[in-house]
């Protein structure tokens, strides 16, 4: 399975228990509102779960299922944008070939981060708790509730691209994946070189970020408290 497929399967499986959850006090939405950010994420979760729960012919080797998941991935996550924002100002100096390889390696790194989180919290309750929308940005909020009643937030940051909502960042327990890796990558490039960063990515020597099972609890995230204003500010900062 390609990295982009596996990471999306991981992300959406992590939200499996949230499919039927609605924000507190929310009423069912009419069909015309189904393209809102929360519904976009919810619909993708439902589609992927339908795919993975449907038996597939052994002879196919799961190829058809992987292709279907890949189509959902391409519609929900903007992997190119996530990679570009993470590489920041160093992106413009890279060749097309370098950019393509970086996107592939970075997506693989995201995959490993999510898989670790899922393994740590398998079986816990995960719920969507709301959304903040302010065109062209949005934030979908969810949380893990452990069997010890510890609540850990997982937020999706989205932006409008060609009139569609796409995810450009995910915040795990108060830590933005884009910001976390952006800082790491910039340090490596400044103190060494871009080829050294690529070598570390190929060798899987970049530490993955995941929520550990021994998490001390949700961390403070000022962008979450500022709601949609914070998401817009953060995206503009990422672009610099």
N, C-alpha and C positions, 0 to 999 in steps of 0.2 A: 504494500500500500504506500502511495506517495506520502511524503511528510504532510502536505496540506490536507490530505484526507484524514490522516491519523490525528492531527491536532484538533480538527473540527469534531471528529468523533469523540475525542477526549473531552473537549469543552462542553459539547451538547449532552453527553452521557452524564457529566457532572451535574447537570441541571435536570436530570430525569424526573425527580420527584416534584418538580415545580410546574409541570405542564398544566395541571388543573388549578394552580394557585392564582389568585388575583390579589392586587393590592387591597389593603384593608379598606372596606367601604366602597370599593369600586363596583360599578354596575357592568353587565355584559355590554360589549361594544357592538355597534352596528357594523354591517359589512363594509361601509365606506371608510371606517376607521381602522380596518385590519392592517393597514400599511404603517401604522405607528411603530416606533422603535421597540416597545415591549412586545407587541404582537409579532414583529418580524423575528425577534429572537425566539419567542414562544413557538411560532410556527415551524421554525427550523428545528427546534428540539423535537417537536412532534414528528416531523418528517423523518429525521434520522432514526428515532426510536422505532418507528414503523419498519424502516429498512432493516435495522439490526435484529429486530425480533421476528422477522419473517424468515422461515427456513429457506435456504438457497440450495440448488442442486450441487452435489459434491463435485460433479464434473466441471462446473464453471470455475471452481477454485475461488469463488467469491468475487470474481472480476466485475460482474454486473453490479453487485452491491457496492463495490469500491467506486465504480464510475458514478453511481447515483449520489453517493456521499460527496464525491469530488464536486459535482455540480452544485450541491448545497453549499459547500465550502466557498466556492468561487462567488456565490451570490451573497453570502453573509459577511465574510471577512476580507478586508482589503490587505492581503499579505504584502503586496508591493509597497503600499503606503506605510505599513507598520515597519517594514525593513528600512525604508527611506528615512522615516522619522528617527529611528534608532541610530542610524549611521550619521544623521545630522549633517553638518557642513562638509563632512568628508565624502558624502554621496556624489557631489558634483564632479569630483576629481576621478571618479571610477569609470572604467570602460563598460560597455554594454555587457561584455562577458563577465567581468568582475561583479557587476550588479546582479546578474542572473544567478551566479553561484552564491553570492551573499544572501539573496532572498531564500534560496533553497536551504542553505545551512542554518540561517536564522529561524526559519520555519521549523526545522528539525529540533532546534533548541527549545522553541516554544512548546513543541510536542512533549518533550521530556519533562518540562516544568509542569504541564498540566497532568500528565500521567502520574507523576509523583504525588501531586495534590489529591488526585482521585483515589489512589491507593491508600493514602493516609486517612481519608474520610469516607471510605466505602461504607454505604449503609446509613449514613447520617441524613438528616432531613435538610433539603435544600429548597428554598422558596423565593419566588420573585416578590419583591415588596413595593415596587413602584418605578416610575420613570419621571424624568425631567426633560422637557422638550423646549428648545428655543432655536428655531431654524437659523443656521444649518447644523446645529449640534444637539446631541441628546445623550442622556445617561440612563441606563437601565440598572436598577439596583436589585441585588439578590443577597441571600445570606445562607450560611450553613448553620444549623443548630445541632450541636453535638448531644450525645446522650447525657452529658453533664450540664446541659443547658447553656453552654458557651456559644455565643453568636459571633460568627466570623463573616464579614462582608466580602462579597465578590461583585464588582461593578463592571459593566460594559460601557465603554465610551464609543459613541457613534458620530458619524457626520453624514451629511447629504452628499451623494456622488451621483450625478446624472439622475436626479430626482428620486434616488433610492437611499435608504439608510444602510450603512455598512459599518462594521466594527473596526476601529483603528487602534484600540488599546483595551486592556483588561486590567483591573486593579484587584490584586489578591491581598486580603488582609491589610489594606491600606498602602500597599506597595504597587506602583504602576510598573507593569512589565517593560513598557517602552522606556520609561525614565530609568529604571534599574539597569537595563542593558545598555542604554545610551551612555550612562556614566562609565560603566565598565569598558565599553568599546573605545570611548574617547581617551581614557587613560592609557589603554594598550597602544593605541595609535600614536599618542603624543610621546610616550616613553620608549616606544619601539618602532613599529611600522604597521601599515595596513596588511602587508603580506604575513606578518607575525600573527595578527588577529585572525586572518583566514586559516593559518596553520592550526591555531588553537581551536577554532571552530571545527575544522575537519577532524581533529584528534579528540573532539569532545572534551576539551580541557577548560571550557567556560562553565562555571558553576551554574546549575539551574536554580531558578527561584521558584519555590513551591511553599505552600503553607505546611509547616511541620506538624506532626501529630501532637507535639508538646507545645504548641503555640501558646503564648502567654495571654492571648485574647486579642480582640481587634485593636489595631493601632489607630492613632489619630490621623485623619486624612482631611485637611482643611478644604481641599477641592470638593470633597463629598458634601461638606456642610454648606459650601457656597452654591451647591446645585449646578444648574446649567451655566451660570456665569463662570464658575470655576472651570468647567469643561472647555468652554470657548477660549478662555485665557490660556489654559494649558496647551491646547492645540496650536495656538498662535506662537507660543513659546517654543514648542517642538519644531516648528517650521524654521526657526532661526538657526 
